[in-house]
Amino acid sequence: MAAALILTETDLKRCVSLDRETIAVVESAFVALAKGGVQMPPVLSLLIEEFNGEVDVKAAYIPGKPSFAVKIAPGFFDNHKLGLPSLHSLIGLFSARTGQVECIFLDNGYLTGLRTAAAGAVAADHLARRNAGKAGVVGTGKQARLQIQALIQVRPLTQLLVWGRDPEKAERYAREMSPVLGLEVSVAGSVEALVRNSDIVVTTTASRTPLIRAEWLHPGLHITAMGADTEEKAELDARILAQADRFVCDRRQQSLTVGELRHAVQKGHAPAEEHVAELGDVIIGKRPGRSSEADVTVCDLTGTGVQDTVICIHAFEIARRAGLGLSLAS
């Protein structure tokens, strides 16, 4: 029996980054979903309300791939009060042929952060206007940073607006991210001002109250919403989905269960069937995405196990070639 490899966040940072290669790897996950045959069970969610925590378990097997991943991802959103990060994860990579453990990722959420941001770039690349130069990000945390670092690789951004509930954090985001991104970053006075003055808007919060209203939509706008990944969370006014020219999600059933589509259906604002598509279907041309410069497009990213599987296989192969990690004999 081959020894399992243990990879830490430090190991992974030496071999995988948020670049075009990673974006392409994550794009391949959506293509696999669109082509069919992927085994991906519903997300298992455990709420620990006493400590404002949640734990998600995701997994997926892709036909033809040598391995599959199972991820346990806790999110404890009061951890900042303790000086601790909110997100953690433990991922196991298993042989698809024998079920043996091939790798254990102790990545502190690093790979999840990369694959989530890369998915946002994939969505924008297939749905946002080609000349979109003004972006807005709602939220000031880690994913708010990663999403824009991924976005600038697929769109020619010249300006970024940021809004956060804490004005001091928004100001700090603007100061720190401007040199990182190489563009002007300004704090928006309101979410409305941010939306009305952006070509692309990315929402990255754990909000349980919609932050963006349908009245603020304007021709040519693209919205990527990635915060709603449990039943309680919602970042978008439910009417937005019905009013958009195209609503796209990573996995329809998942968006109906824990995403923005769930709330739209519950409130009687479900988008017309012909306006709904999965991202993979748009990528392979099975379903249309943006059809004109004036279209309003929305993408709901709830996070899928297939993304975890492809990025873990990618990282494992690179780390093994580079001789990284600790080999754990059985």
N, C-alpha and C positions, 0 to 999 in steps of 0.2 A: 504494500500500500504506500503510495507516494505521500510525502510529508506535506502538510498544509502550510501555507504561507500566511504570516500575519503582517499586515501593512498598516502603519500608523498615518496620521495626518501629515506628519513630516515627510514620510516616504512618498506619499501621494503627491505632495506639492512639488517634489523633485521630478515627477514624471508626467503629470497631467495638469493642464491649465485651461483657462477659458479662452480658447483660440478657435480658429476656423475648423481645425480637425475635430475638436470636441463637439462643436456645433453640428458638423456633418455626421458624427456618430449618433448624436441624439436625434437628428433628422431621420436616420435609418430606422430608429425605433418606431416612429410614426408610420413609415413606409411598411414596416413589417406588420403593424396592426391593420393597415389598409389591405394588405395582400391576403390576410386571413391565416388561420391555423394557430395563432398565438394563444397560449393558455395563460390567462390572467384573471385570477379570482377577485371578487370584490375586496375593497380595502377593509381590513379589520381595524376598528377604531375603539380605543379605550379612553374614556374621559376620567380625569382625576380632578374634579371640580374644587375639592378642598384646597388644592395648591395651584389652581389655574393651569392645570396640565392636561395634556392629551398624548396618546401614543398611537401611531399608525403602523400597521404591518402591511407591506406590499411585496408582491412576488410576481414573476412572469417567466414563462419558458417560450423561447422563439424557435420554431422548427429549424433545424440545420445548425443551430449554435451549439458549441461544445459544453456550455455551462448555463446555469440559471441562478438568479440571485433572489434572496429573501432578506428584506430589510425591516428592522425594528427602529422606528424613528420617534423618540419622545420630543415633545415641545412643551416647555414649562415657562410661561410667559411672565412670571414674576421674578425670574432668575436674575434680572438686571439689578434688583434690589439687593441681591447677595453678591454682586460682582461676578456673576456666572453667565455664560452664554445661554440663550433660550433653547437652542436646538442641538440635539445630539443624535447619534445613530450608531447602530451595530449592524453590519451587513455580512451575510454569509454567501459565498459563491460555491456552488456545488456542481459536480460533474453531472451532465445531463444523461450520461450513459450508465453510471453506477450509483449516483447519489452521494458519493464521497465528498467530504469537505475539501475544497481546493484552496480557498483563501478566506481569511477573516479580516474585514476592514474595520479598524478602530479609527474612524476618520473624523469624528466630532462633527458630522454633518457636511464635511467638505465636498464629497462627491454629490450629495443631494443638492448643495448650493450650486455646483457647476451645472448639473443636468437640468435644474429648474431654470437657471438663467439662459442656458443654451436653448431650451424649449421656447422661451420668450423670443429669442432671436429668430428661431425657425418660424414662429408665428408671424412676426413682423415681416420677415423676408418674403413670405407668400401672401400677405394680406395688406400691408401698408403701402402707400404710394411710393414709387421708386425715388421721387425727389423729396420725400419727407425730411425736413431739416430741423423742425422744432419738436422737441419731445418734452413730456412732463412725467414726473414720477411722484406717485402718492405713497408716502412712507419714507422713512429715513434709516432703516435698519440695513442689515447685511445684504438682504436680497435686493433692496432698492439700489444698492451700489452695483451688485453683480449684474442685474438686469440691464443697466445702462452700459456697463462695460461690454456686455454681449451685443447690445443693440447697435453700438457704434461700428461694429464689424460688418453689419449688413445694411446700414443706412447712413447717408452723409450728414450726420447731425452737426448743426452749427450753434444750437442753443438748447439749454436744458432748464426747465423750471422744476422746483421741488416744493412739496408741501408736506408738513407733518403736524401732528397735534401739538407737539412741543416746539415752539418757535426757535428755542436755543439749539435743539438738535437739527432743525432744518438749516439754520445758519451755519452750523458746524459741517453739515453735509456739503453745503455749497462751497465753503472754504476748502475742504479737503478734496472734493471730487473734481473741482475745476482743473487743477494741474494734472490729475490722474487721467482725465478724459481729454484734456487739451482743448477745452471749449468753455464758453461762458456759462456759468451755472448761477441762477438767481432764485431767490425764495419767492414763491407766489403768495399773495395776500390771502387767497382762498382757493379751495378746490375748483370752484367755478371759474375763477380767473385762469387757473392752470389749464383746465380743459378747453376753454374757449380760445386759448392762445397756443395750442399744441396741435401738431399733425398726428403725433403718436402719444398715447397716454398709457402708462403702465401702473397698475395698482398692486401694492406689495404688502398689504396690511392684514391683520387678523380681525378686522372690524366685523361686528355683528349687526351694524347699522349701515345701510347703503350710503356711500360717500359721493357718488356721481349721479346726477339727476338727468333724466331724459331731455329736459328743456335745454341742456347745455350742448347737445350734439350739434355738429355742424358738418357741412359737406366735406368729404375727404378724410374725415377722422378715422383713425384706427385705435381701438382700445384692447390691451391685453390685461386681463384680470387673472391674477394667479394666487390671490389670498384665500379664496373660499375653498377650503378642502375638508370641512366638516359640515354637518347639517346646520349648525347655528350661524356660520359665517356668511356674510354677503357684503360685497363692495359696490354693487351696481343696483340702481333703481330697476326694478323688474320690468318696467316699461321699455327700457333700453333695448332689451332683446327682441321685443316685438317691432320696434321702430327701426332697428338696424337693417341694412340691405343684406347683410350676411352675418349669421352667427355660427361660429366654428368652435368646437371643443376638442379636447384631446381624446376623450372617450365619452360618447353620448350617455351611456348608462350611468357612468360615474358622475357626470355633470347633473344628471337627473336625481342622483342620490345625495351628493354632498356639494354640488357646485351651484353656479348662478342659474342654471336652467331649472333646478329644483324650485327656487323661489319664484321664478317667472311663471312656472306652471301652477304653483300653489295659489298665486295671486291673480290668475286668469290672464296673464300676459305672455303666454307661450308664443314664440315666433312661428310663422308659417312654416310648414314642413319643408317646402322647397327652398327655404332660406337657411336651413340647418345642415351642417356638414361636420364630419370629423376631419381633423387637421391632416391626417394621413391621406384621406381621399382627395383633399385639395392638392397635396404635394404631387401625387401621381396622376393628377388630371381627371380623376374619376368624378369629382364634383367641382363646380366653379368656385373661385374665391372672389377677389375684387374684380368687378367687370367694368368699372369706370373710375375716373379720377374723383368723381363726386360721391362715390359710395361711402357709406358708413359701415365699417366692419368691426366685429367684436370677437375676441377669442378668449374662451374660458379654459384655463389650465389648472386642473385639479391635481396633477402629478400622478404618473402611472408607473406600475412595476416594470413595465417594459423599458422605460428610460433607465431605471436602476440596473437592469440586467445588462443593457448594452454598454453603459459607462463602466460597470464593474469588470466586464470581460475586457474592455479596452485598457483599463488601468492595470489589470492583472497581467495581461500580455506584455505591456511595456515594462512594468516593474520586474517581471521575471527575466526579461532580456537584459535589464540593467543590473540585475543582481541585488535588488533592493528587498528589504523586509527581513523578517525572522522566520526561519524554517522550523516548523513544529512537528517533530516526529511523533507518530502514533504509538 
